[in-house]
């Protein structure tokens, strides 16, 4: 999921990305295309596989 998020930035080679940044966005309602709500909740550790 983090790698897909990074790919949304045009010049991602010069940026530092942290899971915490993406996690914060997801908790605020941001959703990456192609991921179901169940997958998002799993990535956040809110459900078990």
C-alpha angles and dihedrals in degrees: 000000000000091000092051090050092051090051090062090070114084096216101031096151093079097048134085114224128195130190088232091064092053092042091055091051092048092050088053091055104269113144128193114225113255098030122106122223088250090056091048092051090048091051089052090051094243097122137030124242 
